[in-house]
Amino acid sequence: MLQQFALARTAVRYNSLTRCSKRRTGITKKISHAPRCLGLRSSPVNSVFHERKTAQFLVASRRMADLQPPVFASSIDAAGSESFGGPTLNIPTLLTLIRVAAVPLVTFIFFLQGAWVAPTCCTIFIFAAVTDWADGFLARKMGLVSSFGAFLDPVADKLMVAAALVLLCVHGPPSVGGALIAIPATIIIGREITMSALREWAASAGGEVHDAVAVNSFGKWKTATQLVALSILLGARDGFAWLGLSTDAGVLLTKGGSCCLWLSAGLALLSLYIYMSGVVKYMN
């Protein structure tokens, strides 16, 4: 009689723990087969041992479930709480979309002929660079931070920079050699590709790994020097006569833009080294 009572008590407790674990961990199959996996038999002699091992198995299972990091959870948290009914078109998002649309526009205009081409491309690029700062500022100021904006903003930046670098490699300023643009362009684009892959892996890993690839000050300075350099070099495609500058002054300004591009490439490598040194210890 006592053995039957102990067996019934074990069954009640096991069912209670199973229902609790179903709600909290969602690993019904693993839990329902716990006695079998533990090599236990439903006999009165093993009832107490069965109860103890089952409880240990459930506790360990819940701990393992709690250790699983939610994919991209930190990215969603950083973008703010929102309803997931699709992106909403607001002023910051509209500015980012305008920056994306400026990429094919500049590419089309760049290959046209006329004295107006270089100043037009330069003006559009400067406007796009201003929106790069304005969309983030307005999103924080107006409380319109969104996951869609957090995704689209770096995409727009990379598209804009990569397109300008490719255009300058095809037709750069006459006073700057092709290699002086192609080498830093390769460094910058290669760094962006590497960082995109690194951030994707860090987001899937979550936790401290994701925090290790947060934007640092070197990355911000790299972006600023890139935008300045590309604005100057796009405007210098046919010289700076449209600004009323002399030939010597135009050449000096163009070389200043080239030096700024090389500085940006150096900052790109430095920031990549900092990011990699922060996450390489988490890799196996």
Order of alpha helices (4+ residues) and beta strands (2+ residues): alpha-alpha-alpha-alpha-alpha-alpha-alpha-alpha-alpha-alpha-alpha-alpha
